[in-house]
Amino acid sequence: MSKKIKVNQNLCIGCGACANLFPNIFKMKEDNKAEVISSELCEEDEKRDQEIIDICPVRAIEIEE
């Protein structure tokens, strides 16, 4: 089963850290909220996956199993 990444739109403050550091996964929408453009996480690289989650200062990035 693959894990998917998502952004909780209610928590997102639009700081852009995720889109700046991981532009292949996130982009900023017109409302300045982050949007996931590639939701598949790397099963083999859990450290990188954790970095993606930790980049958000308000913990709006979540993992779905």
QUIGI-V758509 format. One record per residue. N is the residue number from 1. PHI is phi in whole degrees, -180 to 180 (999 if undefined). Layout:
# QUIGI-V758509
<<N;PHI> <N;PHI>>
This chain:
# QUIGI-V758509
<<1;999> <2;-94> <3;-91> <4;-126> <5;-101> <6;-146> <7;-113> <8;-76> <9;-65> <10;-72> <11;-95> <12;-59> <13;-105> <14;74> <15;-71> <16;85> <17;-59> <18;-65> <19;-69> <20;-71> <21;-89> <22;-133> <23;-67> <24;-81> <25;-113> <26;-125> <27;-141> <28;-95> <29;-84> <30;-62> <31;-87> <32;63> <33;-107> <34;-75> <35;-131> <36;-82> <37;-108> <38;-145> <39;-91> <40;-79> <41;-89> <42;-85> <43;-62> <44;-85> <45;-128> <46;-67> <47;-64> <48;-65> <49;-60> <50;-67> <51;-62> <52;-62> <53;-67> <54;-72> <55;-66> <56;-81> <57;-70> <58;-114> <59;59> <60;-83> <61;-88> <62;-129> <63;-113> <64;-113> <65;-89>>
